[in-house]
Every structure is written in C-alpha cells, then in structure tokens.
Amino acid sequence: MNTQIAKSIAVAVNNELSVNDIQNLLEKPKNLDLGDLAFPCFTLAKKLRKSPNSIASDIKNNLSCDLILEVQVVGGYVNLFYHQPTITHQVLSQIVKEKNLYGTQQESKGNVVLDFSSPNIAKPFSMGHLRSTVIGNALANITKKNGYQAIRINHLGDWGTQFGKLIVAYRKWGDQKTIEAAPIEELLKIYVKFHEEAELDDTLNEQARTAFKALEEGDEEALALWQWFRDASLEEFKSIYQLLGINFDSFAGEAYYNDKMPAIVKELEEKGLLVQSDGAYVVEIANMPPCLITKTDGATLYATRDLAAAFYRKQQYDPEKIFYVVGSEQSLHFKQLFKVIEKMGYDWAKDLQHVPFGMILKEGKKMSTRKGKIVLLADVLKEAIATAKRNIEEKNPNLEDKENVAYQVGVGAVIFNDLKNDRLHDIEFSIEHMMNFEGETGPYIQYTYARISSLLEKANENSYEVSFEALGEQAWPVILLLEQFPKIISNAFEQADPSQIAKYALQLARQFNKYYAQNKVLVEDSQRTSRLAFCHCVAVVLKESLALLGIAAPKKM
C-alpha cells in the first residue's frame, strides 16, 4: 500500500527520489488531524534547491492516487489523508486472503545467524538469562518473517576459568552421589563456597587457573569432570527451553572452538596485529582498550573464542548478518571483536551486530550467581502457570484443556512482561507485576484473541465480505493499525527490537476492545459479514503478533 503511494509521490516529483527512498521517508503523524501519512520534503529541498513548502505544494498539485482522499501542506510536510473505504477494502481483503502470511516477506534473503541465551554450564538458569533468551527468540521469529533463514545458536558458556574454579571446588567439597541427585543445585553450592573461601584464601584462585590450564591441555580427569558438568546442565536447560517453547539449531558453545583458535592467533600474528603486553598478547585498537587475545600463561579468552566462532559461522552459514543478543555490559567486548575482524581485512565485520539489553535487577542490584543471589527461571514459570490456573478455576472452571491453557497464559505472561519493555532499559524483578494479568500484559492480548475466536465460532461464517460503510468510523483506528503491521515487522527487524511488536499488539487489542464495547457484531443484518471479516482480521494479526514474540494464543480462556 505504501509502495503504491510512494510510486505516486515519485511521479509527482519527476522521480528525483527513488520509490524506496520515499517509502523510507514516509512517516505516521502523531496526531490524526495531521493525516494518516506524511511525507517530509526537506531531503528534496536540498536536492532541488527549493523551499520544502514549495516542493510540498508541487506534490499536492501533481499527486494522483486513488488511495488518497485529501492532501494538505503544513510546514514542509505533505499530509496525506487516506480514502478510508478503499484502504479498508484493500487491508481486510489482503488479510482474509493471506491469513498468518500477512506481513511476511516472500522473497528469500539468505541466512541470519542469531547468537542468544548462552547460559553458563554448571550454573542454574536464572531470571538473569531470561532476557537474552526471549529477546533472541523473538528476534529470530521476526527475522524469519522478514524473509531470512534464521539460524539459532546457543553459544553455551562451557569453557573458561570458572571451570577451573568448579573443578577445584568439586575436588575439595564435592560428593558424586549428592551431585548426581541434584546436579545444578549442588554444583551451585560448591561454586558459591569456592568464592566465599577464595576471599579468605587467594591461593584457591591460583589453583583454579592451574586446573583450567590442565583442562585446556586435555587432562583426562579434568575433561571427564567438565563433560559431566556440561551434560547435566544441558539436560536442565533443555527442560526450560521446552517450557518456553524455544528450539535451537546448534548448542555449539565456547569449547567447540578450542581447536579453531590457533589458526586465528596465527593469522593475527602473520598480519602483524599481535602485540606483546606484560607477557600477554593483545591487538591494539584506536580509542579503545587493547583486545586481549592470550594471557601470560598462554590461556585463551572470550575474545579468542568469539573470533574463532565468528569465522566459523561465516564459513559455515555465509550469513547476511550475525546478531549477538548479549547484555549491555558486554558492549566494549563486541566493539573490540568487530574492530579486530575489520583490522584483519574482512569487510563482513560490518554485518556483525551486538543487540544489547538492560539487566533484570533484584532490589535495584544485579543478580549474582557467585553470591547465590538469584531467582530461578523454572520457579518463576511454575508460579506463573499456577497463578493462571487459579484464575481459570475462579473465572471459568468448566474450561476445556485447563492445564494447557494455564501453561500458555502463564508462560506468555512471563515472556510478554519482558518483551513489552524497551530492551535497553533495566527491569526490576517483580513477581507481582509478572503475575498481574490485567492491563498491559500478554494475557490481556490473549484474552482479546480468545474473545474474538469465541465470537467467530458462534457466528460460524465461512465467507467474508468487506465494506467500510458497514463498519463505521469507530473501526478506522483499528484499520489503520492493521495496515501498519507489515511496516512494524520490518522496523522491528531493522532496529532489532521485538518490543515494537509487543507495544503494537497492546495497541491493537485496546483499539479493538473500544470498538467491540460500542458495536454489536452478531446482529443479523446485511452488514454482519463485514463486521465478522473485520473481527477475523484483528484475530489473525493478534495471533501472529503473539507468535512472533514466542507466545501461544489459546482460542478459549
């Protein structure tokens, strides 16, 4: 639709700007009095050396488009008012025809790799891991909707000095049978104990460094312990992913790249980029601290493994883009990483993007595994499901498939509570907010979808006719939102921001509920099928919005 309007504007300005450029410049005014769409003329003013107002007047006089009813010139903008019956017919007809494919880019655009979730082995899956997991999964869904093949990689934290600490802790305080009975719980206990003891005895840290070096060099006992820790952790992680409904294409963690690092270090050396600094080797970067590649004892670091991983992914998947969905505190690390690849002479460094996000705080502070101050994600999900079940028992005790609906609503509440926030903002952990199913929540959107589904089931209509006159002006804000859905999906991908979909879904649900409160849909008259078509289209887009966020849409609640 915007393409058709952009083409008309391009003709009106003698193709001084491309259709694509015009589409990118089109804006949605904040106030409906300023039109349904606006085109700023400032870019053209520089090009044509004319005032924006003069160009806007020329466009108004020359524009010919049956989607536009009225054109106004205000302060260098061309404000466009849609021809509401035409737009309504086009939007609703398209959704009825395409169903859940509405807003999908059909053209295949290649691979996009997404590195997300990445919990640390032998540590519990806490609320601190939720953000990377659900933001990454939603971004993968949005990536696919935009026409790319999304490759989901869980870059497990299964290597590094923490394993030296864990091996030392196990040798000193571990008990095999106790750990086998409750692996993560017991491994956390001895990990926390290590840090408590290390504050009193610094030699423990040296022992841990020695143990990790032995692990890197292939010590059989150390490797056997590491494998045991990894397998036990992965089993527990997979149960969480199953609850969240998330799948991965690869669980290749840091350890996977051990045999791929020497080639990277050698290439850095051959290209004259490695510099010795206090016995360690670094790559110097302008206006940044140097990037540490190997320690004084020769042990590798995050940067070395991430370099190896980036080169492996480039070779294996030839991606158009690689998203790293990792917390804001790692921003410097990724700036260094991308800069090192650029300094190595690879232009694909520009295709690497860090997707940072704020932390989940508890009482204003970061949750700490070292100090045992964490909230387990599994506990939160179970509590959310139980809360949803209690609500169902109170409000709809005869509901079919109560267990499954409670699961969908509870898990949906936790996911949506995260994704509705701007990802760069920190979030204060509050079980009360998460369990509140009223207001700006996932269950509110799910309930709106279920309400429409129930209405459509009662109507039992198989074919839909579309007429704006049948709907009335109260439907127009909803039609406008439905028309914007493809653009919202595109923006969410371009800005790597799933919160745009979450906020959009809330807005659509609110506007529909306003309409529904003032209009009877099932009245038997000549306009009934148009009203049902309208409701059907809202249901399609709400369900697809939730699906993009990784949330189910039950038909009954």
KOLZA-763292 format. One line per 3 residues: number of its first residue (from 1); their letters; for each residue x, y, z of C-alpha. Coordinates in nm, 4 decimals. Layout:
N
NUM) a) X Y Z  ... $
END
This chain:
557
1) mnt) 0.0000 0.0000 0.0000  0.2743 0.2440 0.0960  0.4546 0.1292 -0.2191 $
4) qia) 0.1626 0.2451 -0.4336  0.1579 0.5833 -0.2568  0.5378 0.6148 -0.2810 $
7) ksi) 0.5206 0.5480 -0.6569  0.2611 0.8251 -0.6938  0.4833 1.0693 -0.4991 $
10) ava) 0.7857 0.9668 -0.7113  0.5903 1.0549 -1.0287  0.4795 1.3864 -0.8704 $
13) vnn) 0.8461 1.4849 -0.8108  0.9679 1.3659 -1.1545  1.1463 1.0673 -0.9932 $
16) els) 1.4005 1.2907 -0.8165  1.3869 1.0318 -0.5349  1.3524 0.6556 -0.5730 $
19) vnd) 1.0358 0.4758 -0.4581  1.2432 0.3016 -0.1896  1.3817 0.6346 -0.0594 $
22) iqn) 1.0331 0.7825 -0.0492  0.8999 0.4782 0.1396  1.1748 0.5192 0.3979 $
25) lle) 1.0858 0.8885 0.4430  0.7098 0.8380 0.4859  0.6006 0.8950 0.8460 $
28) kpk) 0.2952 0.8269 1.0572  0.1845 1.1572 1.2155  0.1378 1.1526 1.5927 $
31) nld) -0.1942 1.3317 1.5582  -0.4688 1.2019 1.3258  -0.5610 1.5654 1.2473 $
34) lgd) -0.2311 1.5802 1.0551  -0.3300 1.2938 0.8266  -0.2773 0.9183 0.8086 $
37) laf) 0.0629 0.9502 0.6434  0.3106 1.2354 0.5987  0.5961 1.2974 0.3557 $
40) pcf) 0.8682 1.5437 0.4656  1.0147 1.7483 0.1792  1.3431 1.8547 0.3429 $
43) tla) 1.5582 1.5926 0.1663  1.4195 1.7048 -0.1708  1.4707 2.0714 -0.0775 $
46) kkl) 1.8483 2.0206 -0.0606  1.8436 1.8315 -0.3876  1.6187 2.0703 -0.5842 $
49) rks) 1.7321 2.3915 -0.4102  1.3718 2.4895 -0.3457  1.1906 2.5507 -0.0176 $
52) pns) 1.0235 2.2439 0.1437  0.6869 2.4261 0.1352  0.7185 2.4954 -0.2379 $
55) ias) 0.8026 2.1294 -0.3088  0.5131 2.0164 -0.0874  0.2749 2.2386 -0.2863 $
58) dik) 0.4054 2.0926 -0.6153  0.3447 1.7387 -0.4852  -0.0087 1.8315 -0.3753 $
61) nnl) -0.0885 1.9722 -0.7205  0.0595 1.6776 -0.9119  -0.0320 1.3807 -0.6897 $
64) scd) -0.2723 1.1280 -0.8365  -0.3517 0.8229 -0.6222  -0.6894 0.6573 -0.5605 $
67) lil) -0.5786 0.5613 -0.2069  -0.5628 0.9292 -0.1086  -0.8752 1.1381 -0.0424 $
70) evq) -0.7147 1.4668 0.0623  -0.3687 1.6301 0.0618  -0.2623 1.9166 0.2897 $
73) vvg) 0.0627 2.1147 0.3010  0.1848 2.2001 0.6529  0.5352 2.3260 0.7383 $
76) gyv) 0.7278 2.1473 0.4644  0.5229 1.8273 0.5002  0.2740 1.6737 0.2609 $
79) nlf) -0.0003 1.5355 0.4867  -0.1981 1.2582 0.3234  -0.5474 1.1509 0.4266 $
82) yhq) -0.6482 0.8034 0.3148  -0.9591 0.7249 0.1149  -1.0999 0.5158 0.4004 $
85) pti) -1.3353 0.2815 0.2046  -1.0575 0.1913 -0.0443  -0.7933 0.1361 0.2237 $
88) thq) -1.0353 -0.0690 0.4376  -1.1252 -0.2941 0.1476  -0.7614 -0.3453 0.0474 $
91) vls) -0.6324 -0.4155 0.4003  -0.9098 -0.6506 0.5107  -0.9194 -0.8341 0.1764 $
94) qiv) -0.5429 -0.8874 0.1929  -0.5568 -1.0284 0.5480  -0.8536 -1.2551 0.4659 $
97) kek) -0.6584 -1.3872 0.1683  -0.3105 -1.4177 0.3263  -0.4102 -1.5053 0.6854 $
100) nly) -0.0950 -1.5563 0.9008  0.1263 -1.4787 0.5992  0.0143 -1.1144 0.6132 $
103) gtq) 0.3269 -0.9027 0.6610  0.5606 -1.1869 0.5569  0.8375 -1.1005 0.3122 $
106) qes) 0.8050 -1.3698 0.0456  1.1414 -1.3020 -0.1176  1.4175 -1.5294 0.0204 $
109) kgn) 1.7043 -1.3152 0.1514  1.9652 -1.5614 0.2786  2.0815 -1.6574 0.6282 $
112) vvl) 2.0898 -1.4589 0.9515  2.2704 -1.6136 1.2493  2.1393 -1.5299 1.5972 $
115) dfs) 2.3593 -1.5968 1.8998  2.1367 -1.5847 2.2080  2.0521 -1.7286 2.5510 $
118) spn) 2.4038 -1.8727 2.6160  2.3736 -1.9754 2.9826  2.6826 -2.0870 3.1718 $
121) iak) 2.7266 -2.4587 3.2285  2.7010 -2.5804 3.5906  2.5059 -2.2706 3.6925 $
124) pfs) 2.1280 -2.2501 3.7326  1.9121 -2.0999 3.4595  1.8151 -1.7851 3.6468 $
127) mgh) 1.5886 -1.4901 3.5682  1.9086 -1.3172 3.4585  1.9125 -1.5426 3.1488 $
130) lrs) 1.5523 -1.4687 3.0530  1.6178 -1.1501 2.8562  1.8725 -1.2851 2.6079 $
133) tvi) 1.6584 -1.5967 2.5630  1.3226 -1.4335 2.4874  1.4602 -1.1289 2.3008 $
136) gna) 1.6762 -1.3593 2.0856  1.3900 -1.5996 2.0144  1.1503 -1.3178 1.9212 $
139) lan) 1.4161 -1.1586 1.7004  1.4693 -1.4961 1.5278  1.0917 -1.5197 1.4590 $
142) itk) 1.0889 -1.1612 1.3269  1.3957 -1.2355 1.1125  1.2144 -1.5299 0.9520 $
145) kng) 0.9025 -1.3170 0.8947  1.1254 -1.0690 0.7079  1.2263 -1.3354 0.4555 $
148) yqa) 1.5543 -1.4639 0.6027  1.6512 -1.8101 0.7189  1.7059 -1.7692 1.0955 $
151) iri) 1.9842 -1.9871 1.2383  1.9534 -2.0051 1.6174  2.2769 -2.0703 1.8049 $
154) nhl) 2.3077 -2.1234 2.1798  2.6696 -2.0270 2.2431  2.6909 -2.2074 2.5777 $
157) gdw) 2.9315 -2.0770 2.8394  3.1013 -2.4145 2.8619  3.4660 -2.3043 2.8843 $
160) gtq) 3.6785 -2.0594 3.0813  3.8360 -2.0078 3.4211  3.5078 -2.0775 3.6043 $
163) fgk) 3.5625 -2.4450 3.5190  3.8968 -2.4338 3.6917  3.7148 -2.2987 3.9972 $
166) liv) 3.4469 -2.5671 3.9732  3.6998 -2.8490 3.9358  3.8905 -2.7260 4.2440 $
169) ayr) 3.5608 -2.6868 4.4349  3.4490 -3.0389 4.3388  3.7797 -3.1931 4.4473 $
172) kwg) 3.7635 -3.0145 4.7820  3.3947 -3.0248 4.8762  3.2058 -3.2216 4.6095 $
175) dqk) 3.0266 -3.5528 4.6574  2.9463 -3.7539 4.3467  2.6197 -3.9089 4.4693 $
178) tie) 2.4833 -3.5790 4.6038  2.5655 -3.4052 4.2746  2.4127 -3.6838 4.0653 $
181) aap) 2.0885 -3.6484 4.2657  2.0617 -3.2690 4.2055  2.3437 -3.1614 3.9704 $
184) iee) 2.2817 -2.7885 3.9215  2.1755 -2.7223 4.2795  2.4836 -2.8943 4.4245 $
187) llk) 2.7276 -2.7503 4.1689  2.5980 -2.4030 4.2538  2.6549 -2.4686 4.6254 $
190) iyv) 3.0202 -2.5650 4.5791  3.0724 -2.2793 4.3271  2.9401 -2.0248 4.5798 $
193) kfh) 3.1528 -2.1899 4.8528  3.4634 -2.1539 4.6328  3.4116 -1.7767 4.6073 $
196) eea) 3.3474 -1.7428 4.9802  3.6641 -1.9372 5.0621  3.8704 -1.7592 4.7935 $
199) eld) 3.8037 -1.4256 4.9660  3.9935 -1.5673 5.2648  4.2499 -1.7759 5.0736 $
202) dtl) 4.3755 -1.6297 4.7433  4.5758 -1.9456 4.6622  4.2437 -2.1060 4.5595 $
205) neq) 4.2283 -1.8701 4.2587  4.5763 -1.9807 4.1539  4.4713 -2.3460 4.1896 $
208) art) 4.1686 -2.2702 3.9699  4.3885 -2.1137 3.6995  4.6144 -2.4210 3.7063 $
211) afk) 4.3125 -2.6542 3.6852  4.1716 -2.4686 3.3844  4.5110 -2.4759 3.2094 $
214) ale) 4.5172 -2.8540 3.2629  4.1668 -2.8729 3.1140  4.2795 -2.6733 2.8095 $
217) egd) 4.5748 -2.9083 2.7656  4.3473 -3.2151 2.7623  4.3945 -3.3587 3.1129 $
220) eea) 4.1705 -3.6695 3.1174  4.0294 -3.6302 3.4701  3.9579 -3.2600 3.4171 $
223) lal) 3.7899 -3.3300 3.0814  3.5738 -3.6066 3.2325  3.4533 -3.3715 3.5070 $
226) wqw) 3.3875 -3.0948 3.2526  3.1846 -3.3326 3.0307  2.9800 -3.4456 3.3296 $
229) frd) 2.9072 -3.0859 3.4355  2.8097 -2.9958 3.0762  2.5761 -3.2930 3.0149 $
232) asl) 2.3943 -3.2469 3.3471  2.3470 -2.8739 3.2864  2.2251 -2.9142 2.9301 $
235) eef) 1.9532 -3.1570 3.0412  1.8200 -2.8978 3.2848  1.8482 -2.6143 3.0303 $
238) ksi) 1.6538 -2.8139 2.7717  1.3632 -2.8578 3.0153  1.3487 -2.4743 3.0500 $
241) yql) 1.3597 -2.4254 2.6718  1.0784 -2.6775 2.6373  0.8661 -2.4770 2.8845 $
244) lgi) 0.9395 -2.1579 2.6879  0.8741 -2.3301 2.3531  1.2206 -2.2402 2.2186 $
247) nfd) 1.4390 -2.4510 1.9877  1.7983 -2.4105 1.8702  1.9817 -2.5205 1.5581 $
250) sfa) 2.3101 -2.5521 1.7481  2.4356 -2.5813 2.1060  2.7976 -2.5281 1.9986 $
253) gea) 2.9425 -2.3430 2.2962  3.2784 -2.1870 2.3663  3.4537 -2.5259 2.3987 $
256) yyn) 3.3575 -2.6140 2.0393  3.6039 -2.3537 1.9134  3.9099 -2.4756 2.1084 $
259) dkm) 4.0732 -2.6395 1.8048  3.9777 -2.3425 1.5827  4.1568 -2.0749 1.7871 $
262) pai) 4.5234 -2.1467 1.6935  4.4562 -2.0603 1.3271  4.3085 -1.7241 1.4316 $
265) vke) 4.6015 -1.6436 1.6617  4.8422 -1.7423 1.3820  4.6633 -1.5161 1.1301 $
268) lee) 4.6732 -1.2233 1.3743  5.0458 -1.2837 1.4171  5.1109 -1.3124 1.0417 $
271) kgl) 4.9240 -0.9866 0.9788  5.1359 -0.8086 1.2382  4.8405 -0.7344 1.4631 $
274) lvq) 4.9552 -0.9201 1.7780  5.1457 -0.7063 2.0271  5.3091 -0.8299 2.3467 $
277) sdg) 5.1922 -0.6509 2.6615  5.3106 -0.7573 3.0077  5.3650 -1.1119 2.8824 $
280) ayv) 5.0158 -1.1340 2.7265  4.9277 -1.0840 2.3585  4.6818 -0.8152 2.2525 $
283) vei) 4.5509 -0.6391 1.9428  4.5692 -0.2627 1.9808  4.2616 -0.0637 1.8753 $
286) anm) 4.2360 0.3130 1.8351  4.0242 0.4910 2.1001  3.9618 0.1641 2.2875 $
289) ppc) 4.1467 -0.0541 2.5361  4.3510 -0.3282 2.3608  4.1747 -0.6567 2.2884 $
292) lit) 4.3340 -0.9363 2.4951  4.3933 -1.2494 2.2839  4.6069 -1.4724 2.5104 $
295) ktd) 4.7023 -1.4431 2.8775  5.0580 -1.4544 3.0167  5.0228 -1.8335 3.0689 $
298) gat) 4.9056 -1.8775 2.7084  4.5419 -1.9460 2.8068  4.2807 -1.8107 2.5660 $
301) lya) 3.9969 -1.5710 2.6444  3.6414 -1.4821 2.5432  3.7707 -1.2677 2.2575 $
304) trd) 3.9798 -1.5527 2.1124  3.6860 -1.7920 2.1219  3.4420 -1.5326 1.9825 $
307) laa) 3.6816 -1.4578 1.6962  3.7026 -1.8295 1.6149  3.3232 -1.8571 1.6379 $
310) afy) 3.2669 -1.5584 1.4046  3.4985 -1.7030 1.1378  3.3415 -2.0493 1.1703 $
313) rkq) 2.9887 -1.9076 1.1339  3.0898 -1.7005 0.8322  3.2343 -2.0088 0.6633 $
316) qyd) 2.9557 -2.2467 0.7700  2.6453 -2.0326 0.7075  2.7605 -1.7392 0.4879 $
319) pek) 2.5164 -1.5128 0.6771  2.3886 -1.1734 0.5677  2.4084 -1.0709 0.9328 $
322) ify) 2.5060 -1.2094 1.2732  2.3122 -1.0839 1.5767  2.4748 -1.1188 1.9202 $
325) vvg) 2.1920 -1.0888 2.1757  2.4048 -1.0205 2.4831  2.3690 -0.7764 2.7755 $
328) seq) 2.4796 -0.4126 2.7546  2.7705 -0.4773 2.9932  2.9434 -0.6634 2.7074 $
331) slh) 2.9251 -0.3669 2.4649  3.3002 -0.2933 2.4781  3.3838 -0.6612 2.4167 $
334) fkq) 3.1797 -0.6647 2.0945  3.3144 -0.3306 1.9732  3.6652 -0.4748 2.0158 $
337) lfk) 3.5694 -0.8037 1.8498  3.4199 -0.6384 1.5402  3.7127 -0.3950 1.5155 $
340) vie) 3.9707 -0.6783 1.5295  3.7929 -0.8579 1.2402  3.7893 -0.5298 1.0457 $
343) kmg) 4.1631 -0.4799 1.1148  4.2234 -0.8323 0.9827  4.0907 -0.7034 0.6496 $
346) ydw) 3.7435 -0.8601 0.6406  3.4629 -0.6314 0.5211  3.1967 -0.8647 0.6612 $
349) akd) 3.2769 -0.7175 1.0043  3.0070 -0.4605 0.9167  2.7476 -0.7429 0.9134 $
352) lqh) 2.8055 -0.8226 1.2822  2.5665 -0.6544 1.5241  2.5562 -0.6544 1.9014 $
355) vpf) 2.1957 -0.6424 2.0288  2.2416 -0.5133 2.3857  1.9779 -0.5107 2.6580 $
358) gmi) 1.9399 -0.3960 3.0177  1.9536 -0.6209 3.3224  1.6841 -0.7756 3.5377 $
361) lke) 1.7522 -0.6263 3.8799  1.6537 -0.7524 4.2216  1.6097 -0.4720 4.4756 $
364) gkk) 1.7988 -0.2442 4.2374  2.1007 -0.4750 4.2115  2.2276 -0.7263 3.9570 $
367) mst) 2.1577 -1.0892 4.0449  2.4816 -1.2684 4.1341  2.5480 -1.6414 4.0919 $
370) rkg) 2.8751 -1.6080 4.2828  2.6925 -1.4870 4.5918  2.3963 -1.7190 4.5413 $
373) kiv) 2.1584 -1.4213 4.4970  1.9457 -1.5482 4.2106  1.5828 -1.6235 4.1229 $
376) lla) 1.5395 -1.9461 3.9250  1.3513 -1.9055 3.5977  1.1930 -2.2506 3.6367 $
379) dvl) 1.0400 -2.1401 3.9700  0.9002 -1.8205 3.8147  0.7474 -2.0110 3.5197 $
382) kea) 0.5886 -2.2676 3.7529  0.4431 -1.9908 3.9706  0.3072 -1.8082 3.6641 $
385) iat) 0.1385 -2.1261 3.5373  -0.0089 -2.1934 3.8843  -0.1412 -1.8334 3.9035 $
388) akr) -0.3002 -1.8686 3.5597  -0.4616 -2.1956 3.6678  -0.6075 -2.0344 3.9821 $
391) nie) -0.7543 -1.7536 3.7666  -0.9143 -2.0100 3.5349  -1.0615 -2.2031 3.8301 $
394) ekn) -1.2150 -1.8794 3.9634  -1.3456 -1.7323 3.6374  -1.4038 -2.0269 3.4012 $
397) pnl) -1.3927 -2.3571 3.5951  -1.5572 -2.5528 3.3107  -1.2939 -2.4538 3.0550 $
400) edk) -1.1715 -2.7422 2.8395  -0.7993 -2.8255 2.8408  -0.7374 -2.6120 3.1533 $
403) env) -0.3829 -2.7395 3.2080  -0.2645 -2.6426 2.8618  -0.4359 -2.3020 2.8673 $
406) ayq) -0.2830 -2.2269 3.2105  0.0592 -2.3177 3.0694  0.0116 -2.0940 2.7626 $
409) vgv) -0.1166 -1.7996 2.9696  0.1416 -1.8305 3.2492  0.4439 -1.8645 3.0221 $
412) gav) 0.3018 -1.5950 2.7920  0.2764 -1.3568 3.0895  0.6449 -1.4022 3.1760 $
415) ifn) 0.7641 -1.3607 2.8152  0.5449 -1.0584 2.7422  0.6381 -0.8869 3.0688 $
418) dlk) 0.9957 -0.8800 2.9388  0.9342 -0.8025 2.5724  0.6973 -0.5075 2.6245 $
421) ndr) 0.9925 -0.3113 2.7695  1.2455 -0.1195 2.5599  1.5301 -0.3693 2.5558 $
424) lhd) 1.7958 -0.1182 2.6657  1.6122 -0.0445 2.9914  1.6836 -0.2340 3.3133 $
427) ief) 1.3817 -0.4159 3.4578  1.3172 -0.4511 3.8301  1.2168 -0.8113 3.9029 $
430) sie) 0.8653 -0.8191 4.0453  0.6703 -1.1403 4.0663  0.3578 -0.9301 4.1390 $
433) hmm) 0.3887 -0.7364 3.8116  0.4585 -1.0549 3.6221  0.1551 -1.2301 3.7677 $
436) nfe) -0.0788 -0.9354 3.7106  -0.2881 -1.0453 3.4129  -0.4765 -0.7162 3.3758 $
439) get) -0.3645 -0.4050 3.1827  -0.0550 -0.4066 2.9624  0.0049 -0.7804 2.9711 $
442) gpy) 0.0302 -1.0827 2.7463  -0.2851 -1.2402 2.8944  -0.4815 -0.9223 2.8054 $
445) iqy) -0.3900 -0.9735 2.4384  -0.4538 -1.3492 2.4620  -0.7950 -1.2793 2.6169 $
448) tya) -0.8839 -1.0363 2.3361  -0.7901 -1.3032 2.0800  -0.9921 -1.5694 2.2681 $
451) ris) -1.2936 -1.3355 2.2858  -1.2842 -1.2824 1.9066  -1.2338 -1.6569 1.8459 $
454) sll) -1.5428 -1.7340 2.0562  -1.7437 -1.4734 1.8655  -1.6368 -1.6146 1.5263 $
457) eka) -1.7163 -1.9675 1.6411  -2.0703 -1.8609 1.7388  -2.1165 -1.6848 1.4026 $
460) nen) -1.9996 -1.9914 1.2073  -1.9393 -1.7811 0.8946  -1.7344 -1.9340 0.6109 $
463) sye) -1.7065 -1.6403 0.3705  -1.6417 -1.2727 0.4382  -1.7497 -0.9570 0.2583 $
466) vsf) -1.5662 -0.6313 0.3259  -1.7362 -0.2909 0.3403  -1.6151 0.0175 0.5270 $
469) eal) -1.9655 0.1628 0.5374  -2.0785 -0.1462 0.7306  -1.8117 -0.0918 0.9964 $
472) geq) -1.8426 0.2796 1.0614  -1.5849 0.5370 1.1671  -1.5140 0.3683 1.5026 $
475) awp) -1.3382 0.0894 1.3104  -1.0958 0.3280 1.1374  -0.8265 0.3445 1.4134 $
478) vil) -0.8196 -0.0385 1.4081  -0.7971 -0.0485 1.0262  -0.5040 0.1940 1.0414 $
481) lle) -0.3239 -0.0332 1.2881  -0.3881 -0.3416 1.0724  -0.2471 -0.1541 0.7709 $
484) qfp) 0.0715 -0.0719 0.9673  0.1501 -0.4329 1.0695  0.3917 -0.5120 0.7794 $
487) kii) 0.5854 -0.1898 0.8489  0.6019 -0.2683 1.2227  0.7517 -0.6099 1.1413 $
490) sna) 1.0087 -0.4516 0.9105  1.1032 -0.1865 1.1700  1.1324 -0.4468 1.4485 $
493) feq) 1.3897 -0.6319 1.2383  1.5813 -0.3244 1.1220  1.6069 -0.1948 1.4796 $
496) adp) 1.6443 -0.5440 1.6359  1.3642 -0.4501 1.8747  1.0833 -0.7015 1.9487 $
499) sqi) 0.9218 -0.4539 2.1917  0.7768 -0.2771 1.8856  0.5632 -0.5866 1.8148 $
502) aky) 0.4593 -0.6147 2.1826  0.3553 -0.2488 2.2032  0.1742 -0.2767 1.8694 $
505) alq) -0.0232 -0.5833 1.9870  -0.1315 -0.3979 2.3037  -0.2461 -0.1012 2.0972 $
508) lar) -0.4411 -0.3211 1.8549  -0.6113 -0.5120 2.1383  -0.7065 -0.1865 2.3147 $
511) qfn) -0.8474 -0.0257 1.9987  -1.0450 -0.3376 1.9069  -1.1917 -0.3623 2.2588 $
514) kyy) -1.3046 0.0020 2.2308  -1.4800 -0.0837 1.9036  -1.6331 -0.4019 2.0433 $
517) aqn) -1.7678 -0.2204 2.3514  -1.9701 0.0132 2.1250  -2.0702 -0.2167 1.8375 $
520) kvl) -2.2748 -0.5367 1.8301  -2.1135 -0.7761 1.5865  -2.3523 -1.0726 1.5715 $
523) ved) -2.6708 -0.8785 1.4883  -2.8442 -1.0485 1.1933  -2.8392 -0.7805 0.9221 $
526) sqr) -2.6860 -0.7164 0.5786  -2.3648 -0.5780 0.7324  -2.2920 -0.8749 0.9610 $
529) tsr) -2.0359 -1.0443 0.7331  -1.8320 -0.7218 0.7072  -1.8190 -0.6921 1.0864 $
532) laf) -1.7140 -1.0570 1.1132  -1.4461 -1.0064 0.8448  -1.3125 -0.7143 1.0480 $
535) chc) -1.3021 -0.9251 1.3684  -1.1409 -1.2156 1.1838  -0.8625 -0.9873 1.0554 $
538) vav) -0.7915 -0.8490 1.4040  -0.7715 -1.2057 1.5379  -0.5272 -1.3074 1.2619 $
541) vlk) -0.2924 -1.0165 1.3356  -0.3124 -1.0529 1.7162  -0.2302 -1.4239 1.6917 $
544) esl) 0.0603 -1.3584 1.4546  0.1929 -1.0782 1.6784  0.1947 -1.3149 1.9768 $
547) all) 0.3564 -1.5901 1.7679  0.6389 -1.3537 1.6669  0.7030 -1.2894 2.0369 $
550) gia) 0.7078 -1.6638 2.1080  0.3681 -1.6650 2.2830  0.0759 -1.9018 2.2182 $
553) apk) -0.2794 -1.7788 2.1519  -0.5419 -2.0057 2.3138  -0.8839 -1.9965 2.1464 $
556) km) -1.0604 -2.0203 2.4824  -0.9709 -1.8738 2.8214 $
END
